[in-house]
Amino acid sequence: MVKLLLTIEAITCVILMVCILLQHRASGLSATFGGGGATTYIQRRGAEKLLFRLAIWSSFVFLLIPVLLWYIG
């Protein structure tokens, strides 16, 4: 059971990294410090929406599995 959860954790980690790296943000370093301009709301459509939701769900699973491993072990 522990090996299965660790394998799922590793797969989830890779999926999460890919989802985060593929998300497109058309803003530079200035947006990090509050200089993003007038683009305060971004409408996600198509593949970008899928990547966004997949990143949220994979982060949830990524944080849930260590809790399960702690509970089991």
N, CA, C and O atoms as a CHARMM CRD file, in Angstrom:
* protein
*
  292
    1    1 MET  N      0.81900  -1.19300   0.00000 PROA 1      0.00000
    2    1 MET  CA     0.00000   0.00000   0.00000 PROA 1      0.00000
    3    1 MET  C      0.86600   1.26100   0.00000 PROA 1      0.00000
    4    1 MET  O      0.56400   2.24600  -0.67400 PROA 1      0.00000
    5    2 VAL  N      1.95500   1.20100   0.77700 PROA 2      0.00000
    6    2 VAL  CA     2.83600   2.36100   0.86100 PROA 2      0.00000
    7    2 VAL  C      3.53900   2.59400  -0.47300 PROA 2      0.00000
    8    2 VAL  O      3.69200   3.73600  -0.90600 PROA 2      0.00000
    9    3 LYS  N      3.96500   1.51400  -1.12400 PROA 3      0.00000
   10    3 LYS  CA     4.63200   1.65400  -2.42500 PROA 3      0.00000
   11    3 LYS  C      3.67600   2.22600  -3.46800 PROA 3      0.00000
   12    3 LYS  O      4.07700   3.02700  -4.31200 PROA 3      0.00000
   13    4 LEU  N      2.42300   1.81500  -3.40700 PROA 4      0.00000
   14    4 LEU  CA     1.42600   2.34500  -4.34700 PROA 4      0.00000
   15    4 LEU  C      1.22500   3.83600  -4.13000 PROA 4      0.00000
   16    4 LEU  O      1.17600   4.59900  -5.09400 PROA 4      0.00000
   17    5 LEU  N      1.10900   4.26000  -2.87900 PROA 5      0.00000
   18    5 LEU  CA     0.92500   5.67800  -2.58900 PROA 5      0.00000
   19    5 LEU  C      2.15800   6.50200  -2.97500 PROA 5      0.00000
   20    5 LEU  O      2.02400   7.62600  -3.45900 PROA 5      0.00000
   21    6 LEU  N      3.34500   5.95200  -2.76600 PROA 6      0.00000
   22    6 LEU  CA     4.55500   6.66400  -3.16700 PROA 6      0.00000
   23    6 LEU  C      4.66200   6.78400  -4.68600 PROA 6      0.00000
   24    6 LEU  O      5.13900   7.79700  -5.19900 PROA 6      0.00000
   25    7 THR  N      4.22400   5.76000  -5.39900 PROA 7      0.00000
   26    7 THR  CA     4.21200   5.81800  -6.86200 PROA 7      0.00000
   27    7 THR  C      3.21800   6.85700  -7.35300 PROA 7      0.00000
   28    7 THR  O      3.51500   7.62000  -8.27300 PROA 7      0.00000
   29    8 ILE  N      2.04400   6.88900  -6.74800 PROA 8      0.00000
   30    8 ILE  CA     1.04300   7.89300  -7.12000 PROA 8      0.00000
   31    8 ILE  C      1.55500   9.29500  -6.78800 PROA 8      0.00000
   32    8 ILE  O      1.29900  10.24200  -7.53100 PROA 8      0.00000
   33    9 GLU  N      2.26700   9.42500  -5.68800 PROA 9      0.00000
   34    9 GLU  CA     2.84500  10.72400  -5.30000 PROA 9      0.00000
   35    9 GLU  C      3.86900  11.20300  -6.33800 PROA 9      0.00000
   36    9 GLU  O      3.89500  12.38200  -6.69200 PROA 9      0.00000
   37   10 ALA  N      4.70400  10.28800  -6.81900 PROA 10     0.00000
   38   10 ALA  CA     5.70700  10.65500  -7.82500 PROA 10     0.00000
   39   10 ALA  C      5.04400  11.04600  -9.14800 PROA 10     0.00000
   40   10 ALA  O      5.45400  12.01400  -9.78800 PROA 10     0.00000
   41   11 ILE  N      4.03300  10.30100  -9.55100 PROA 11     0.00000
   42   11 ILE  CA     3.31100  10.62500 -10.79100 PROA 11     0.00000
   43   11 ILE  C      2.59600  11.95900 -10.65800 PROA 11     0.00000
   44   11 ILE  O      2.60100  12.76600 -11.58700 PROA 11     0.00000
   45   12 THR  N      1.98300  12.19200  -9.50700 PROA 12     0.00000
   46   12 THR  CA     1.30200  13.46000  -9.25900 PROA 12     0.00000
   47   12 THR  C      2.28200  14.62600  -9.26800 PROA 12     0.00000
   48   12 THR  O      1.95600  15.71200  -9.74600 PROA 12     0.00000
   49   13 CYS  N      3.46400  14.40600  -8.74900 PROA 13     0.00000
   50   13 CYS  CA     4.49700  15.44200  -8.73600 PROA 13     0.00000
   51   13 CYS  C      4.86400  15.84200 -10.16100 PROA 13     0.00000
   52   13 CYS  O      4.97300  17.03000 -10.46400 PROA 13     0.00000
   53   14 VAL  N      5.05300  14.86500 -11.02800 PROA 14     0.00000
   54   14 VAL  CA     5.40500  15.15700 -12.42000 PROA 14     0.00000
   55   14 VAL  C      4.25800  15.88300 -13.12100 PROA 14     0.00000
   56   14 VAL  O      4.49300  16.84400 -13.85400 PROA 14     0.00000
   57   15 ILE  N      3.03100  15.43800 -12.90500 PROA 15     0.00000
   58   15 ILE  CA     1.86500  16.08500 -13.52000 PROA 15     0.00000
   59   15 ILE  C      1.75300  17.52500 -13.04200 PROA 15     0.00000
   60   15 ILE  O      1.47800  18.42300 -13.83700 PROA 15     0.00000
   61   16 LEU  N      1.96100  17.75000 -11.76600 PROA 16     0.00000
   62   16 LEU  CA     1.87800  19.10500 -11.21700 PROA 16     0.00000
   63   16 LEU  C      2.95400  20.00900 -11.79800 PROA 16     0.00000
   64   16 LEU  O      2.67800  21.15800 -12.14100 PROA 16     0.00000
   65   17 MET  N      4.16300  19.50900 -11.91200 PROA 17     0.00000
   66   17 MET  CA     5.24200  20.32100 -12.49600 PROA 17     0.00000
   67   17 MET  C      4.94400  20.67500 -13.95000 PROA 17     0.00000
   68   17 MET  O      5.15600  21.81300 -14.36700 PROA 17     0.00000
   69   18 VAL  N      4.45800  19.71200 -14.71900 PROA 18     0.00000
   70   18 VAL  CA     4.14400  19.97400 -16.12600 PROA 18     0.00000
   71   18 VAL  C      3.01900  20.98700 -16.24800 PROA 18     0.00000
   72   18 VAL  O      3.08300  21.89200 -17.08000 PROA 18     0.00000
   73   19 CYS  N      1.99100  20.84100 -15.42600 PROA 19     0.00000
   74   19 CYS  CA     0.86500  21.78400 -15.48400 PROA 19     0.00000
   75   19 CYS  C      1.30100  23.20700 -15.14300 PROA 19     0.00000
   76   19 CYS  O      0.87500  24.16100 -15.79400 PROA 19     0.00000
   77   20 ILE  N      2.13200  23.34900 -14.14600 PROA 20     0.00000
   78   20 ILE  CA     2.58300  24.68200 -13.75300 PROA 20     0.00000
   79   20 ILE  C      3.48500  25.28200 -14.82300 PROA 20     0.00000
   80   20 ILE  O      3.37100  26.46700 -15.13600 PROA 20     0.00000
   81   21 LEU  N      4.37400  24.48100 -15.38300 PROA 21     0.00000
   82   21 LEU  CA     5.28300  25.00500 -16.39000 PROA 21     0.00000
   83   21 LEU  C      4.60400  25.33500 -17.71300 PROA 21     0.00000
   84   21 LEU  O      5.07600  26.20700 -18.44200 PROA 21     0.00000
   85   22 LEU  N      3.51000  24.65900 -18.03600 PROA 22     0.00000
   86   22 LEU  CA     2.81900  24.91700 -19.29900 PROA 22     0.00000
   87   22 LEU  C      1.82500  26.06700 -19.23500 PROA 22     0.00000
   88   22 LEU  O      1.36200  26.54600 -20.26900 PROA 22     0.00000
   89   23 GLN  N      1.49700  26.51000 -18.03400 PROA 23     0.00000
   90   23 GLN  CA     0.56800  27.63500 -17.93300 PROA 23     0.00000
   91   23 GLN  C      1.24100  28.89700 -18.42500 PROA 23     0.00000
   92   23 GLN  O      2.37600  29.19700 -18.05600 PROA 23     0.00000
   93   24 HSD  N      0.52800  29.63400 -19.26100 PROA 24     0.00000
   94   24 HSD  CA     1.09100  30.80800 -19.90500 PROA 24     0.00000
   95   24 HSD  C      0.69000  32.06300 -19.14600 PROA 24     0.00000
   96   24 HSD  O     -0.49200  32.30500 -18.90000 PROA 24     0.00000
   97   25 ARG  N      1.66200  32.83700 -18.78900 PROA 25     0.00000
   98   25 ARG  CA     1.43100  34.14800 -18.17600 PROA 25     0.00000
   99   25 ARG  C      2.18400  35.16900 -19.01600 PROA 25     0.00000
  100   25 ARG  O      3.40500  35.10100 -19.15300 PROA 25     0.00000
  101   26 ALA  N      1.44800  36.10400 -19.57000 PROA 26     0.00000
  102   26 ALA  CA     2.06400  37.11800 -20.42200 PROA 26     0.00000
  103   26 ALA  C      2.46700  38.33200 -19.59400 PROA 26     0.00000
  104   26 ALA  O      2.12300  39.46600 -19.92800 PROA 26     0.00000
  105   27 SER  N      3.18900  38.08800 -18.52500 PROA 27     0.00000
  106   27 SER  CA     3.63100  39.19300 -17.69100 PROA 27     0.00000
  107   27 SER  C      5.06300  38.94300 -17.26000 PROA 27     0.00000
  108   27 SER  O      5.48100  37.79800 -17.08800 PROA 27     0.00000
  109   28 GLY  N      5.78100  39.98000 -17.09400 PROA 28     0.00000
  110   28 GLY  CA     7.18900  39.86600 -16.72600 PROA 28     0.00000
  111   28 GLY  C      7.38700  39.91500 -15.23600 PROA 28     0.00000
  112   28 GLY  O      6.46800  39.65200 -14.46000 PROA 28     0.00000
  113   29 LEU  N      8.57600  40.24800 -14.84900 PROA 29     0.00000
  114   29 LEU  CA     8.93100  40.30700 -13.44200 PROA 29     0.00000
  115   29 LEU  C      8.23600  41.45900 -12.72700 PROA 29     0.00000
  116   29 LEU  O      8.04500  41.41200 -11.51200 PROA 29     0.00000
  117   30 SER  N      7.85900  42.48700 -13.47000 PROA 30     0.00000
  118   30 SER  CA     7.20000  43.62900 -12.83900 PROA 30     0.00000
  119   30 SER  C      5.82700  43.25800 -12.28700 PROA 30     0.00000
  120   30 SER  O      5.37100  43.86500 -11.31800 PROA 30     0.00000
  121   31 ALA  N      5.16700  42.27900 -12.88300 PROA 31     0.00000
  122   31 ALA  CA     3.85900  41.85400 -12.37900 PROA 31     0.00000
  123   31 ALA  C      3.98000  41.15300 -11.03200 PROA 31     0.00000
  124   31 ALA  O      3.01900  41.11100 -10.26400 PROA 31     0.00000
  125   32 THR  N      5.12700  40.61500 -10.75000 PROA 32     0.00000
  126   32 THR  CA     5.34900  39.97300  -9.45900 PROA 32     0.00000
  127   32 THR  C      5.28200  40.98600  -8.32900 PROA 32     0.00000
  128   32 THR  O      4.83500  40.66800  -7.22700 PROA 32     0.00000
  129   33 PHE  N      5.72300  42.19500  -8.60000 PROA 33     0.00000
  130   33 PHE  CA     5.75800  43.23000  -7.57500 PROA 33     0.00000
  131   33 PHE  C      4.62200  44.23800  -7.72200 PROA 33     0.00000
  132   33 PHE  O      4.72600  45.35800  -7.22100 PROA 33     0.00000
  133   34 GLY  N      3.53600  43.85700  -8.40200 PROA 34     0.00000
  134   34 GLY  CA     2.35500  44.70100  -8.46400 PROA 34     0.00000
  135   34 GLY  C      2.20600  45.53700  -9.71100 PROA 34     0.00000
  136   34 GLY  O      1.27400  46.33800  -9.77700 PROA 34     0.00000
  137   35 GLY  N      3.05500  45.40400 -10.69300 PROA 35     0.00000
  138   35 GLY  CA     2.96000  46.22000 -11.90200 PROA 35     0.00000
  139   35 GLY  C      2.36500  45.47500 -13.06800 PROA 35     0.00000
  140   35 GLY  O      2.92000  45.50500 -14.16600 PROA 35     0.00000
  141   36 GLY  N      1.25300  44.81000 -12.86100 PROA 36     0.00000
  142   36 GLY  CA     0.65900  43.98100 -13.91100 PROA 36     0.00000
  143   36 GLY  C     -0.19300  44.73500 -14.89500 PROA 36     0.00000
  144   36 GLY  O     -0.62800  44.15400 -15.89000 PROA 36     0.00000
  145   37 GLY  N     -0.44800  45.98900 -14.66400 PROA 37     0.00000
  146   37 GLY  CA    -1.28400  46.75600 -15.57500 PROA 37     0.00000
  147   37 GLY  C     -2.75900  46.51400 -15.31900 PROA 37     0.00000
  148   37 GLY  O     -3.16700  46.28100 -14.18100 PROA 37     0.00000
  149   38 ALA  N     -3.55500  46.56800 -16.37100 PROA 38     0.00000
  150   38 ALA  CA    -5.00600  46.46000 -16.23200 PROA 38     0.00000
  151   38 ALA  C     -5.51100  45.03400 -16.36600 PROA 38     0.00000
  152   38 ALA  O     -6.72400  44.82400 -16.40000 PROA 38     0.00000
  153   39 THR  N     -4.64400  44.06300 -16.44000 PROA 39     0.00000
  154   39 THR  CA    -5.08400  42.67800 -16.59300 PROA 39     0.00000
  155   39 THR  C     -5.24100  42.03000 -15.22000 PROA 39     0.00000
  156   39 THR  O     -4.41600  41.21000 -14.81600 PROA 39     0.00000
  157   40 THR  N     -6.30500  42.40400 -14.50400 PROA 40     0.00000
  158   40 THR  CA    -6.51700  41.84800 -13.17800 PROA 40     0.00000
  159   40 THR  C     -7.33000  40.57000 -13.22400 PROA 40     0.00000
  160   40 THR  O     -7.22500  39.75200 -12.31000 PROA 40     0.00000
  161   41 TYR  N     -8.13700  40.36900 -14.25600 PROA 41     0.00000
  162   41 TYR  CA    -8.95000  39.16800 -14.38000 PROA 41     0.00000
  163   41 TYR  C     -8.63400  38.51000 -15.70900 PROA 41     0.00000
  164   41 TYR  O     -8.67700  39.15200 -16.75800 PROA 41     0.00000
  165   42 ILE  N     -8.31700  37.22700 -15.65700 PROA 42     0.00000
  166   42 ILE  CA    -7.96200  36.50100 -16.86700 PROA 42     0.00000
  167   42 ILE  C     -9.00200  35.42000 -17.11000 PROA 42     0.00000
  168   42 ILE  O     -9.25900  34.59300 -16.23500 PROA 42     0.00000
  169   43 GLN  N     -9.59800  35.42300 -18.28700 PROA 43     0.00000
  170   43 GLN  CA   -10.56400  34.39500 -18.66500 PROA 43     0.00000
  171   43 GLN  C     -9.81100  33.20500 -19.24500 PROA 43     0.00000
  172   43 GLN  O     -9.10700  33.33800 -20.24600 PROA 43     0.00000
  173   44 ARG  N     -9.95900  32.05100 -18.62000 PROA 44     0.00000
  174   44 ARG  CA    -9.28900  30.84600 -19.11300 PROA 44     0.00000
  175   44 ARG  C    -10.25500  30.07100 -19.98500 PROA 44     0.00000
  176   44 ARG  O    -11.42100  29.88400 -19.63600 PROA 44     0.00000
  177   45 ARG  N     -9.75100  29.62000 -21.13100 PROA 45     0.00000
  178   45 ARG  CA   -10.57700  28.85200 -22.05500 PROA 45     0.00000
  179   45 ARG  C     -9.77600  27.68600 -22.60400 PROA 45     0.00000
  180   45 ARG  O     -8.55600  27.76200 -22.74400 PROA 45     0.00000
  181   46 GLY  N    -10.47100  26.62300 -22.90900 PROA 46     0.00000
  182   46 GLY  CA    -9.86400  25.48900 -23.59400 PROA 46     0.00000
  183   46 GLY  C     -8.79200  24.79200 -22.78600 PROA 46     0.00000
  184   46 GLY  O     -9.00000  24.41400 -21.63300 PROA 46     0.00000
  185   47 ALA  N     -7.63900  24.62800 -23.41800 PROA 47     0.00000
  186   47 ALA  CA    -6.53800  23.87800 -22.79800 PROA 47     0.00000
  187   47 ALA  C     -6.00000  24.58900 -21.56400 PROA 47     0.00000
  188   47 ALA  O     -5.56900  23.93700 -20.61300 PROA 47     0.00000
  189   48 GLU  N     -6.02100  25.91800 -21.56800 PROA 48     0.00000
  190   48 GLU  CA    -5.53100  26.66000 -20.40200 PROA 48     0.00000
  191   48 GLU  C     -6.41300  26.39800 -19.18500 PROA 48     0.00000
  192   48 GLU  O     -5.91200  26.28700 -18.06600 PROA 48     0.00000
  193   49 LYS  N     -7.71800  26.29900 -19.39900 PROA 49     0.00000
  194   49 LYS  CA    -8.63900  25.99900 -18.30500 PROA 49     0.00000
  195   49 LYS  C     -8.41200  24.57900 -17.78400 PROA 49     0.00000
  196   49 LYS  O     -8.45900  24.33200 -16.57900 PROA 49     0.00000
  197   50 LEU  N     -8.16500  23.64600 -18.71600 PROA 50     0.00000
  198   50 LEU  CA    -7.89300  22.26900 -18.33100 PROA 50     0.00000
  199   50 LEU  C     -6.60100  22.17600 -17.51500 PROA 50     0.00000
  200   50 LEU  O     -6.56400  21.47800 -16.50100 PROA 50     0.00000
  201   51 LEU  N     -5.55300  22.86300 -17.93700 PROA 51     0.00000
  202   51 LEU  CA    -4.29500  22.86200 -17.19500 PROA 51     0.00000
  203   51 LEU  C     -4.45300  23.48300 -15.81500 PROA 51     0.00000
  204   51 LEU  O     -3.86400  23.00900 -14.84300 PROA 51     0.00000
  205   52 PHE  N     -5.24600  24.54200 -15.73100 PROA 52     0.00000
  206   52 PHE  CA    -5.48500  25.21500 -14.45500 PROA 52     0.00000
  207   52 PHE  C     -6.18400  24.28500 -13.47500 PROA 52     0.00000
  208   52 PHE  O     -5.77300  24.16700 -12.32000 PROA 52     0.00000
  209   53 ARG  N     -7.23500  23.63000 -13.93300 PROA 53     0.00000
  210   53 ARG  CA    -7.97900  22.72000 -13.05300 PROA 53     0.00000
  211   53 ARG  C     -7.16300  21.48300 -12.70100 PROA 53     0.00000
  212   53 ARG  O     -7.22400  20.99200 -11.57300 PROA 53     0.00000
  213   54 LEU  N     -6.39600  20.97900 -13.67400 PROA 54     0.00000
  214   54 LEU  CA    -5.55400  19.82000 -13.40700 PROA 54     0.00000
  215   54 LEU  C     -4.47100  20.15900 -12.38800 PROA 54     0.00000
  216   54 LEU  O     -4.11000  19.31800 -11.56500 PROA 54     0.00000
  217   55 ALA  N     -3.95700  21.37600 -12.43600 PROA 55     0.00000
  218   55 ALA  CA    -2.95400  21.80600 -11.45800 PROA 55     0.00000
  219   55 ALA  C     -3.56400  21.88900 -10.05900 PROA 55     0.00000
  220   55 ALA  O     -2.92100  21.52000  -9.07700 PROA 55     0.00000
  221   56 ILE  N     -4.78400  22.36800  -9.97200 PROA 56     0.00000
  222   56 ILE  CA    -5.45200  22.44900  -8.66700 PROA 56     0.00000
  223   56 ILE  C     -5.69400  21.05800  -8.08900 PROA 56     0.00000
  224   56 ILE  O     -5.38600  20.81000  -6.92300 PROA 56     0.00000
  225   57 TRP  N     -6.24100  20.15400  -8.89100 PROA 57     0.00000
  226   57 TRP  CA    -6.53100  18.80700  -8.41300 PROA 57     0.00000
  227   57 TRP  C     -5.26100  18.02800  -8.09500 PROA 57     0.00000
  228   57 TRP  O     -5.21200  17.29300  -7.10900 PROA 57     0.00000
  229   58 SER  N     -4.24100  18.18500  -8.91900 PROA 58     0.00000
  230   58 SER  CA    -3.00300  17.45400  -8.63800 PROA 58     0.00000
  231   58 SER  C     -2.30600  17.99900  -7.38900 PROA 58     0.00000
  232   58 SER  O     -1.66000  17.24200  -6.66400 PROA 58     0.00000
  233   59 SER  N     -2.43000  19.30400  -7.13000 PROA 59     0.00000
  234   59 SER  CA    -1.86000  19.83200  -5.89000 PROA 59     0.00000
  235   59 SER  C     -2.62000  19.32400  -4.67400 PROA 59     0.00000
  236   59 SER  O     -2.02500  19.08000  -3.62500 PROA 59     0.00000
  237   60 PHE  N     -3.92500  19.16500  -4.81000 PROA 60     0.00000
  238   60 PHE  CA    -4.72500  18.60200  -3.72100 PROA 60     0.00000
  239   60 PHE  C     -4.28500  17.16400  -3.43700 PROA 60     0.00000
  240   60 PHE  O     -4.08900  16.79500  -2.27900 PROA 60     0.00000
  241   61 VAL  N     -4.12900  16.35800  -4.47800 PROA 61     0.00000
  242   61 VAL  CA    -3.69300  14.97000  -4.30800 PROA 61     0.00000
  243   61 VAL  C     -2.26800  14.92100  -3.76800 PROA 61     0.00000
  244   61 VAL  O     -1.94000  14.08200  -2.92800 PROA 61     0.00000
  245   62 PHE  N     -1.41700  15.83700  -4.26100 PROA 62     0.00000
  246   62 PHE  CA    -0.02300  15.89900  -3.81900 PROA 62     0.00000
  247   62 PHE  C      0.07500  16.18300  -2.32200 PROA 62     0.00000
  248   62 PHE  O      0.98900  15.68200  -1.66600 PROA 62     0.00000
  249   63 LEU  N     -0.83100  16.96300  -1.77700 PROA 63     0.00000
  250   63 LEU  CA    -0.82500  17.25600  -0.34900 PROA 63     0.00000
  251   63 LEU  C     -1.59300  16.22500   0.47400 PROA 63     0.00000
  252   63 LEU  O     -1.35400  16.09500   1.67400 PROA 63     0.00000
  253   64 LEU  N     -2.50300  15.49700  -0.15000 PROA 64     0.00000
  254   64 LEU  CA    -3.30300  14.50800   0.55700 PROA 64     0.00000
  255   64 LEU  C     -2.53600  13.20800   0.79800 PROA 64     0.00000
  256   64 LEU  O     -2.70000  12.57500   1.84100 PROA 64     0.00000
  257   65 ILE  N     -1.70900  12.81400  -0.15000 PROA 65     0.00000
  258   65 ILE  CA    -1.00700  11.53100  -0.04300 PROA 65     0.00000
  259   65 ILE  C     -0.05500  11.48200   1.16100 PROA 65     0.00000
  260   65 ILE  O     -0.04700  10.46800   1.85900 PROA 65     0.00000
  261   66 PRO  N      0.74200  12.51100   1.44200 PROA 66     0.00000
  262   66 PRO  CA     1.57100  12.43200   2.66100 PROA 66     0.00000
  263   66 PRO  C      0.75300  12.31500   3.95000 PROA 66     0.00000
  264   66 PRO  O      1.19400  11.68300   4.91000 PROA 66     0.00000
  265   67 VAL  N     -0.41100  12.91100   3.97100 PROA 67     0.00000
  266   67 VAL  CA    -1.27800  12.77200   5.14700 PROA 67     0.00000
  267   67 VAL  C     -1.74000  11.32400   5.28000 PROA 67     0.00000
  268   67 VAL  O     -1.77100  10.77200   6.38000 PROA 67     0.00000
  269   68 LEU  N     -2.10100  10.71100   4.14300 PROA 68     0.00000
  270   68 LEU  CA    -2.48200   9.29000   4.17300 PROA 68     0.00000
  271   68 LEU  C     -1.31200   8.40400   4.58400 PROA 68     0.00000
  272   68 LEU  O     -1.48400   7.44900   5.34200 PROA 68     0.00000
  273   69 LEU  N     -0.12400   8.72400   4.08100 PROA 69     0.00000
  274   69 LEU  CA     1.05300   7.94000   4.47900 PROA 69     0.00000
  275   69 LEU  C      1.34500   8.08300   5.97500 PROA 69     0.00000
  276   69 LEU  O      1.73600   7.11700   6.63100 PROA 69     0.00000
  277   70 TRP  N      1.15600   9.27600   6.50300 PROA 70     0.00000
  278   70 TRP  CA     1.34000   9.47300   7.94000 PROA 70     0.00000
  279   70 TRP  C      0.30600   8.67500   8.73300 PROA 70     0.00000
  280   70 TRP  O      0.63200   8.07700   9.75800 PROA 70     0.00000
  281   71 TYR  N     -0.93400   8.66900   8.26000 PROA 71     0.00000
  282   71 TYR  CA    -2.01200   7.96200   8.95300 PROA 71     0.00000
  283   71 TYR  C     -1.79200   6.45600   8.92400 PROA 71     0.00000
  284   71 TYR  O     -2.04700   5.76800   9.91300 PROA 71     0.00000
  285   72 ILE  N     -1.31500   5.93900   7.78200 PROA 72     0.00000
  286   72 ILE  CA    -1.08000   4.50400   7.65800 PROA 72     0.00000
  287   72 ILE  C      0.13400   4.07300   8.46200 PROA 72     0.00000
  288   72 ILE  O      0.10700   3.05400   9.15200 PROA 72     0.00000
  289   73 GLY  N      1.20600   4.86200   8.36500 PROA 73     0.00000
  290   73 GLY  CA     2.47800   4.46200   8.98800 PROA 73     0.00000
  291   73 GLY  C      2.53800   4.84400  10.40000 PROA 73     0.00000
  292   73 GLY  O      3.53800   4.58200  11.06800 PROA 73     0.00000
